[in-house]
Amino acid sequence: MLEFAILGLLHQSPMHGYELRKQLAEVLGGMRSISYGSLYPALKRMRAAGLISTDEPDPHALLPADAPPLTGRRGKVVYTITADGKERFHELVSQTGPEAYDDGGLFGVRLAFFGHTAADVRLRILEGRRRTVEQQREGLRSSLARTRQRLDRYTLELQRHGLESVDREVRWLNELIDTERREATSPATAQTQSSSSEKENPWGQ
């Protein structure tokens, strides 16, 4: 998840470590706390793998006003995605298997970069996530039906709350899927795809 998110952010623009950490917190939506102790080793591994490169600008350049104390020189190192990194990102962003949607945290990160994802891939990921959540819902319903009589009212309310949350996610996914399908079949989308095809092959060969 961390590699994917870092590549996705650097695909948009180069960043120094402090800004990258801030952006990661937004992408991950508070689901995970990204410390410098986990970020910089990941960046080091990715640099060694040739996925990113570094550039140290003017050492007198100022860090953002809200940068933490003792950030030091390393906060000024700018990280840039390489050609290999872009290839790796496009490989990851094209995956549609269970790894893209079974885990809610990873699905959220994938969703954050849907702007870089092909329409058919987006739809498969959304449909896969819906299947996963629907299975979770059925499991919760079965569990609630079996244990309802043995639960105290607080535990019962907790299970009901969980079931309502899953129901909301299913409705939300249904809306996203419906929107994707409408856009895929809209005349404007078809015309755009046709124009793109003609530009790539103007002679129809």
DOTOR-670379 format. One line per 10 residues: for each residue x, z, y of N, C-alpha, C. Coordinates in Angstrom, 3 decimals, always signed. Layout:
N
X/Z/Y/X/Z/Y/X/Z/Y  ...;
END
This chain:
205
+0.821/+0.000/-1.204/+0.000/+0.000/+0.000/+0.860/+0.000/+1.261  +1.910/+0.821/+1.269/+2.747/+0.939/+2.458/+3.468/-0.370/+2.748  +4.034/-0.996/+1.708/+4.717/-2.269/+1.906/+3.763/-3.320/+2.461  +2.568/-3.391/+1.882/+1.588/-4.371/+2.325/+1.222/-4.153/+3.787  +0.974/-2.895/+4.161/+0.576/-2.590/+5.534/+1.705/-2.887/+6.518  +2.938/-2.558/+6.140/+4.074/-2.827/+7.024/+4.244/-4.325/+7.231  +4.189/-5.081/+6.148/+4.326/-6.532/+6.269/+3.195/-7.119/+7.102  +1.980/-6.609/+6.910/+0.847/-7.114/+7.681/+1.003/-6.868/+9.172  +1.483/-5.692/+9.536/+1.670/-5.373/+10.955/+2.818/-6.175/+11.558  +3.920/-6.291/+10.823/+5.056/-7.056/+11.343/+4.767/-8.547/+11.355;
+3.818/-8.985/+10.541/+3.399/-10.385/+10.573/+2.743/-10.701/+11.918  +2.152/-9.677/+12.535/+1.495/-9.864/+13.836/+2.498/-9.852/+14.975  +3.490/-8.950/+14.887/+4.527/-8.888/+15.919/+5.628/-7.933/+15.486  +6.861/-8.143/+15.973/+7.941/-7.198/+15.681/+7.626/-5.837/+16.309  +8.108/-4.769/+15.712/+7.866/-3.416/+16.232/+9.063/-2.533/+15.944  +9.233/-1.490/+16.784/+10.214/-0.466/+16.434/+9.516/+0.593/+15.596  +10.307/+1.470/+15.000/+9.771/+2.403/+14.023/+8.650/+3.284/+14.537  +8.772/+3.757/+15.766/+7.747/+4.659/+16.298/+6.413/+3.944/+16.454  +6.453/+2.735/+17.012/+5.219/+1.974/+17.188/+4.623/+1.586/+15.846  +5.484/+1.253/+14.904/+5.023/+0.887/+13.568/+4.306/+2.067/+12.912;
+4.842/+3.258/+13.070/+4.207/+4.444/+12.490/+2.834/+4.678/+13.114  +2.723/+4.498/+14.419/+1.422/+4.652/+15.096/+0.411/+3.640/+14.582  +0.838/+2.389/+14.447/-0.059/+1.337/+13.982/-0.471/+1.574/+12.526  +0.446/+2.070/+11.714/+0.118/+2.368/+10.323/-0.954/+3.442/+10.233  -0.875/+4.438/+11.095/-1.875/+5.498/+11.095/-3.256/+4.931/+11.393  -3.315/+3.939/+12.285/-4.595/+3.318/+12.613/-5.109/+2.467/+11.458  -4.212/+1.714/+10.841/-4.604/+0.843/+9.729/-5.094/+1.667/+8.545  -4.379/+2.747/+8.259/-4.750/+3.586/+7.121/-5.936/+4.483/+7.440  -6.335/+4.523/+8.697/-7.540/+5.260/+9.067/-7.481/+6.740/+8.799  -6.297/+7.331/+8.896/-6.171/+8.755/+8.669/-6.219/+9.157/+7.211;
-6.294/+8.151/+6.308/-6.374/+8.484/+4.885/-5.062/+9.064/+4.375  -3.971/+8.625/+4.980/-2.676/+9.129/+4.553/-1.824/+9.382/+5.782  -1.056/+10.436/+5.726/-0.142/+10.749/+6.819/+1.193/+10.078/+6.537  +1.633/+9.242/+7.470/+2.891/+8.533/+7.297/+3.960/+9.250/+8.117  +4.890/+9.870/+7.441/+5.971/+10.573/+8.121/+7.169/+9.640/+8.243  +8.078/+9.984/+9.152/+9.303/+9.199/+9.252/+10.095/+9.292/+7.950  +9.929/+10.422/+7.238/+10.636/+10.607/+5.979/+10.187/+9.652/+4.890  +8.964/+9.123/+5.004/+8.502/+8.118/+4.032/+8.597/+6.710/+4.603  +8.474/+6.580/+5.926/+8.503/+5.254/+6.549/+9.896/+4.627/+6.497  +10.903/+5.375/+6.939/+12.229/+4.772/+7.056/+12.852/+4.410/+5.708;
+12.679/+5.221/+4.660/+13.169/+4.756/+3.348/+12.478/+3.476/+2.891  +11.167/+3.352/+3.190/+10.447/+2.126/+2.822/+11.010/+0.940/+3.600  +11.273/+1.126/+4.879/+11.842/+0.051/+5.695/+13.237/-0.326/+5.192  +14.005/+0.674/+4.783/+15.350/+0.409/+4.270/+15.279/-0.427/+2.999  +14.344/-0.073/+2.097/+14.195/-0.840/+0.855/+13.753/-2.270/+1.146  +12.831/-2.424/+2.076/+12.325/-3.753/+2.400/+13.393/-4.607/+3.076  +14.227/-3.962/+3.884/+15.330/-4.701/+4.503/+16.326/-5.157/+3.445  +16.630/-4.269/+2.481/+17.560/-4.620/+1.405/+17.006/-5.754/+0.556  +15.675/-5.823/+0.440/+15.042/-6.885/-0.349/+14.897/-8.178/+0.442  +15.281/-8.159/+1.716/+15.204/-9.363/+2.540/+13.828/-9.648/+3.097;
+12.916/-8.659/+3.049/+11.558/-8.872/+3.542/+11.461/-8.677/+5.046  +12.349/-7.862/+5.606/+12.368/-7.629/+7.049/+13.818/-7.646/+7.521  +13.986/-7.837/+8.812/+15.308/-7.762/+9.425/+15.227/-6.794/+10.600  +16.379/-6.369/+11.107/+16.403/-5.419/+12.215/+17.198/-5.991/+13.373  +16.847/-5.519/+14.545/+17.542/-5.941/+15.761/+17.600/-4.742/+16.686  +18.778/-4.444/+17.168/+18.925/-3.322/+18.082/+19.063/-3.864/+19.501  +18.054/-3.627/+20.355/+18.101/-4.119/+21.728/+19.037/-3.273/+22.589  +18.934/-3.462/+23.865/+19.744/-2.726/+24.837/+19.672/-1.222/+24.551  +20.796/-0.559/+24.307/+20.760/+0.876/+23.997/+20.225/+1.717/+25.135  +20.156/+1.154/+26.333/+19.626/+1.902/+27.478/+18.123/+1.709/+27.637;
+17.533/+0.879/+26.770/+16.085/+0.663/+26.864/+15.355/+1.964/+26.564  +14.271/+2.191/+27.295/+13.517/+3.435/+27.174/+12.485/+3.341/+26.069  +12.303/+4.446/+25.361/+11.232/+4.548/+24.379/+9.915/+4.806/+25.095  +8.778/+4.629/+24.421/+7.494/+4.966/+25.023/+7.459/+6.414/+25.477  +6.684/+6.699/+26.514/+6.636/+8.043/+27.090/+6.173/+9.085/+26.081  +5.342/+8.667/+25.114/+4.809/+9.638/+24.158/+5.617/+9.686/+22.863  +6.820/+9.102/+22.858/+7.658/+9.164/+21.663/+8.062/+10.612/+21.408  +8.132/+11.023/+20.143/+8.463/+12.415/+19.831/+9.900/+12.737/+20.188  +10.209/+14.020/+20.447/+11.591/+14.415/+20.742/+12.508/+14.063/+19.577  +13.783/+13.863/+19.903/+14.807/+13.616/+18.890/+14.567/+12.338/+18.098;
+13.778/+11.423/+18.669/+13.588/+10.152/+17.985/+14.929/+9.426/+17.856  +15.749/+9.535/+18.922/+17.106/+9.018/+18.860/+17.177/+7.505/+18.861  +18.381/+7.001/+18.584/+18.644/+5.570/+18.658/+17.825/+4.784/+17.658  +17.551/+5.385/+16.487/+16.867/+4.618/+15.469/+15.463/+4.224/+15.894  +14.910/+4.959/+16.871/+13.591/+4.609/+17.371/+13.598/+3.307/+18.127  +14.791/+2.833/+18.523/+14.897/+1.609/+19.300/+15.164/+0.383/+18.429  +15.372/+0.591/+17.153/+15.593/-0.531/+16.251/+14.279/-1.289/+16.086  +14.337/-2.596/+16.296/+13.148/-3.429/+16.181/+13.142/-4.102/+14.816  +12.007/-3.998/+14.136/+11.855/-4.578/+12.799/+11.046/-5.874/+12.905  +11.523/-6.904/+12.222/+10.890/-8.220/+12.255/+10.711/-8.731/+10.833;
+9.581/-9.321/+10.556/+9.347/-9.877/+9.222/+10.161/-11.159/+9.062  +10.705/-11.371/+7.881/+11.491/-12.572/+7.594/+10.613/-13.614/+6.902  +11.195/-14.775/+6.641/+10.459/-15.817/+5.912/+10.076/-15.318/+4.518  +10.991/-14.609/+3.864/+10.676/-14.038/+2.547/+9.581/-12.987/+2.665  +9.606/-12.229/+3.760/+8.570/-11.224/+3.973/+7.206/-11.849/+4.171  +7.168/-12.967/+4.900/+5.893/-13.665/+5.095/+5.374/-14.211/+3.771  +6.289/-14.727/+2.967/+5.883/-15.243/+1.660/+5.329/-14.120/+0.785  +5.981/-12.964/+0.825/+5.523/-11.811/+0.062/+4.158/-11.329/+0.563  +3.981/-11.315/+1.885/+2.705/-10.882/+2.450/+1.581/-11.814/+2.025  +1.815/-13.119/+2.079/+0.780/-14.073/+1.684/+0.484/-13.973/+0.185;
+1.493/-13.622/-0.586/+1.275/-13.392/-2.017/+0.359/-12.183/-2.224  +0.636/-11.108/-1.496/-0.171/-9.891/-1.623/-1.581/-10.092/-1.077  -1.687/-10.807/+0.035/-2.989/-10.974/+0.679/-3.887/-11.920/-0.103  -3.313/-12.654/-1.059/-4.095/-13.583/-1.879/-4.566/-12.961/-3.187  -4.113/-11.746/-3.492/-4.506/-11.103/-4.738/-5.976/-10.696/-4.711  -6.672/-10.960/-5.814/-8.098/-10.642/-5.881/-8.440/-9.769/-7.081  -7.425/-9.273/-7.778/-7.676/-8.451/-8.953/-8.103/-7.043/-8.593  -8.335/-6.206/-9.600/-8.797/-4.829/-9.374/-7.902/-4.024/-8.442  -6.607/-4.366/-8.400/-5.707/-3.629/-7.514/-6.085/-3.788/-6.048  -6.878/-4.810/-5.740/-7.268/-5.064/-4.359/-8.509/-4.289/-3.935;
-9.275/-3.770/-4.901/-10.533/-3.133/-4.510/-10.907/-1.872/-5.276  -10.284/-1.597/-6.426/-10.658/-0.392/-7.175/-10.328/+0.883/-6.410  -9.160/+0.896/-5.777/-8.757/+2.040/-4.978/-9.315/+1.888/-3.564  -10.100/+2.882/-3.135/-10.739/+2.780/-1.823/-9.747/+2.696/-0.686  -8.604/+3.406/-0.809/-7.611/+3.365/+0.256/-6.982/+1.999/+0.396  -6.607/+1.392/-0.738/-6.000/+0.069/-0.688/-7.011/-0.972/-0.232  -8.259/-0.821/-0.649/-9.291/-1.746/-0.193/-9.418/-1.692/+1.333  -9.344/-0.485/+1.890/-9.421/-0.357/+3.344/-8.289/-1.070/+4.047  -7.083/-0.987/+3.476/-5.943/-1.685/+4.055/-6.123/-3.195/+3.925  -6.598/-3.642/+2.770/-6.857/-5.071/+2.595/-7.873/-5.552/+3.622;
-8.908/-4.748/+3.843/-9.947/-5.105/+4.807/-9.369/-5.227/+6.219  -8.411/-4.375/+6.548/-7.803/-4.405/+7.877/-7.090/-5.724/+8.155  -6.660/-6.410/+7.088/-5.941/-7.677/+7.251/-6.761/-8.864/+6.752  -8.073/-8.730/+6.768/-8.930/-9.838/+6.371/-8.778/-11.044/+7.286  -8.309/-10.829/+8.498/-8.083/-11.947/+9.407/-7.009/-12.892/+8.905  -6.143/-12.416/+8.010/-5.088/-13.246/+7.423/-5.454/-13.699/+6.015  -6.684/-13.427/+5.598/-7.099/-13.679/+4.215/-8.056/-14.860/+4.150  -7.878/-15.730/+3.169/-8.758/-16.884/+2.994/-10.188/-16.419/+2.709  -11.164/-17.226/+3.133/-12.573/-16.847/+3.011/-12.985/-16.585/+1.565  -12.539/-17.440/+0.631/-12.937/-17.247/-0.764/-12.305/-15.985/-1.354;
-11.106/-15.649/-0.895/-10.453/-14.424/-1.349/-11.183/-13.207/-0.797  -11.563/-13.268/+0.480/-12.319/-12.162/+1.076/-13.586/-11.886/+0.280  -14.298/-12.949/-0.076/-15.564/-12.790/-0.795/-15.336/-12.177/-2.174  -14.307/-12.623/-2.884/-14.045/-12.066/-4.215/-13.670/-10.591/-4.143  -12.905/-10.223/-3.125/-12.528/-8.816/-2.962/-13.750/-7.965/-2.642  -14.600/-8.449/-1.741/-15.810/-7.703/-1.384/-16.737/-7.550/-2.586  -16.900/-8.615/-3.349/-17.773/-8.538/-4.531/-17.178/-7.597/-5.582  -15.855/-7.624/-5.715/-15.210/-6.712/-6.649/-15.374/-5.266/-6.221  -15.233/-5.016/-4.926/-15.418/-3.652/-4.425/-16.862/-3.195/-4.637  -17.806/-4.105/-4.428/-19.211/-3.732/-4.630/-19.469/-3.366/-6.084;
-18.920/-4.140/-7.019/-19.092/-3.809/-8.441/-18.524/-2.424/-8.750  -17.345/-2.150/-8.197/-16.708/-0.858/-8.435/-17.573/+0.282/-7.918  -18.084/+0.129/-6.699/-18.875/+1.201/-6.086/-20.225/+1.340/-6.793  -20.807/+0.227/-7.217/-22.066/+0.305/-7.958/-21.885/+1.051/-9.277  -20.750/+0.845/-9.928/-20.467/+1.582/-11.157/-20.312/+3.070/-10.860  -19.659/+3.383/-9.750/-19.538/+4.782/-9.345/-20.919/+5.380/-9.080  -21.776/+4.613/-8.456/-23.123/+5.096/-8.157/-23.907/+5.390/-9.426  -23.805/+4.487/-10.403/-24.510/+4.711/-11.663/-23.979/+5.949/-12.375  -22.670/+6.152/-12.298/-22.085/+7.343/-12.907/-22.584/+8.614/-12.247  -22.670/+8.599/-10.916/-23.175/+9.761/-10.192/-24.641/+10.027/-10.518;
-25.429/+8.967/-10.591/-26.846/+9.131/-10.910/-27.034/+9.719/-12.311  -26.271/+9.215/-13.270/-26.373/+9.719/-14.639/-25.958/+11.185/-14.713  -24.865/+11.509/-14.018/-24.386/+12.883/-14.023/-25.405/+13.823/-13.388  -26.004/+13.368/-12.294/-26.987/+14.194/-11.605/-28.216/+14.413/-12.471  -28.640/+13.377/-13.176/-29.818/+13.494/-14.041/-29.558/+14.447/-15.199  -28.331/+14.448/-15.738/-28.014/+15.293/-16.885/-27.858/+16.762/-16.508  -27.321/+16.994/-15.319/-26.948/+18.368/-14.965/-27.843/+19.012/-13.915  -28.849/+18.295/-13.437/-29.684/+18.782/-12.338/-30.191/+20.209/-12.596  -30.686/+20.468/-13.801/-31.295/+21.763/-14.105/-30.261/+22.887/-14.175  -28.992/+22.546/-14.375/-27.966/+23.583/-14.537/-27.204/+23.866/-13.254;
-27.453/+23.091/-12.210/-26.689/+23.242/-10.976/-27.374/+24.179/-10.001  -26.568/+24.946/-9.253/-27.161/+25.710/-8.155/-27.403/+24.748/-6.995  -28.173/+25.190/-6.026/-28.617/+24.251/-4.986/-27.474/+23.715/-4.131  -26.379/+24.471/-4.000/-25.265/+23.996/-3.179/-24.512/+22.867/-3.883  -24.259/+23.054/-5.166/-23.604/+21.996/-5.935/-24.497/+20.769/-6.018  -25.781/+20.994/-6.143/-26.733/+19.883/-6.198/-26.716/+19.093/-4.892  -26.697/+19.805/-3.764/-26.644/+19.123/-2.471/-25.339/+18.357/-2.308  -24.261/+18.914/-2.832/-22.974/+18.222/-2.742/-23.021/+16.913/-3.521  -23.608/+16.932/-4.708/-23.712/+15.711/-5.502/-24.645/+14.707/-4.833  -25.710/+15.181/-4.251/-26.622/+14.284/-3.536/-25.916/+13.634/-2.349;
-25.115/+14.424/-1.664/-24.370/+13.892/-0.522/-23.416/+12.785/-0.979  -22.738/+13.021/-2.112/-21.842/+11.999/-2.647/-22.581/+10.733/-3.015  -23.760/+10.887/-3.598/-24.567/+9.731/-3.983/-25.033/+8.965/-2.754  -25.432/+9.671/-1.706/-25.854/+9.010/-0.463/-24.698/+8.242/+0.161  -23.494/+8.795/+0.098/-22.322/+8.114/+0.655/-22.045/+6.804/-0.084  -22.174/+6.843/-1.405/-21.957/+5.643/-2.209/-23.041/+4.611/-1.923  -24.299/+5.080/-1.771/-25.391/+4.166/-1.421/-25.111/+3.462/-0.101  -24.604/+4.206/+0.875/-24.292/+3.612/+2.179/-23.198/+2.565/+2.058  -22.194/+2.845/+1.222/-21.117/+1.866/+1.064/-21.628/+0.591/+0.407  -22.521/+0.726/-0.569/-23.093/-0.460/-1.208/-23.865/-1.289/-0.188;
-24.674/-0.645/+0.647/-25.428/-1.383/+1.678/-24.482/-2.073/+2.655  -23.423/-1.377/+3.039/-22.435/-1.944/+3.963/-21.743/-3.156/+3.337  -21.377/-3.042/+2.076/-20.739/-4.163/+1.386/-21.697/-5.339/+1.245  -22.968/-5.054/+0.985/-23.969/-6.127/+0.912/-24.031/-6.894/+2.226  -23.985/-6.174/+3.340/-24.023/-6.833/+4.654/-22.794/-7.699/+4.873  -21.615/-7.176/+4.507/-20.386/-7.953/+4.667/-20.410/-9.208/+3.802  -20.884/-9.069/+2.577/-20.940/-10.210/+1.653/-21.931/-11.249/+2.156  -23.081/-10.806/+2.630/-24.073/-11.745/+3.166/-23.505/-12.509/+4.359  -22.778/-11.812/+5.218/-22.175/-12.461/+6.383/-21.143/-13.495/+5.951  -20.302/-13.143/+4.977/-19.293/-14.084/+4.484/-19.956/-15.332/+3.917;
-21.018/-15.158/+3.163/-21.697/-16.303/+2.556/-22.371/-17.178/+3.609  -22.977/-16.547/+4.606/-23.609/-17.342/+5.677/-22.571/-18.162/+6.429  -21.453/-17.541/+6.734/-20.413/-18.255/+7.468/-19.810/-19.382/+6.632  -19.738/-19.157/+5.327/-19.161/-20.185/+4.449/-20.045/-21.414/+4.360  -21.359/-21.235/+4.547/-22.299/-22.352/+4.412/-22.827/-22.845/+5.747  -22.353/-22.264/+6.850/-22.854/-22.684/+8.163/-22.310/-24.061/+8.517  -23.096/-24.874/+9.248/-22.634/-26.211/+9.638/-21.337/-26.178/+10.417  -21.161/-25.172/+11.291/-19.947/-25.093/+12.096/-18.727/-24.896/+11.220  -18.876/-24.038/+10.203/-17.750/-23.809/+9.291/-17.436/-25.059/+8.494  -18.480/-25.733/+8.012/-18.268/-26.959/+7.240/-17.594/-28.024/+8.087;
-18.015/-28.121/+9.359/-17.417/-29.118/+10.245/-15.951/-28.802/+10.508  -15.643/-27.498/+10.694/-14.261/-27.092/+10.922/-13.390/-27.419/+9.727  -13.925/-27.148/+8.519/-13.170/-27.453/+7.307/-12.967/-28.950/+7.149  -13.999/-29.723/+7.489/-13.888/-31.173/+7.392/-12.856/-31.709/+8.369  -12.874/-31.186/+9.609/-11.917/-31.628/+10.615/-10.506/-31.283/+10.194  -10.336/-30.075/+9.630/-9.017/-29.659/+9.171/-8.521/-30.579/+8.070  -9.430/-30.962/+7.161/-9.054/-31.848/+6.065/-8.652/-33.216/+6.583  -9.375/-33.718/+7.597/-9.060/-35.033/+8.155/-7.715/-35.034/+8.854  -7.395/-33.887/+9.515/-6.106/-33.806/+10.189/-4.962/-33.824/+9.183  -5.182/-33.150/+8.045/-4.150/-33.114/+7.027/-4.009/-34.456/+6.336;
-5.127/-35.243/+6.225/-5.094/-36.510/+5.502/-5.960/-37.527/+6.249  -5.494/-37.998/+7.412/-6.319/-38.866/+8.269/-6.707/-40.189/+7.637  -5.982/-40.625/+6.594/-6.262/-41.913/+5.969/-7.179/-41.789/+4.765  -7.605/-40.531/+4.462/-8.515/-40.325/+3.354/-7.907/-40.593/+1.993  -6.578/-40.464/+1.918/-5.886/-40.739/+0.654/-5.445/-39.430/+0.018;
END
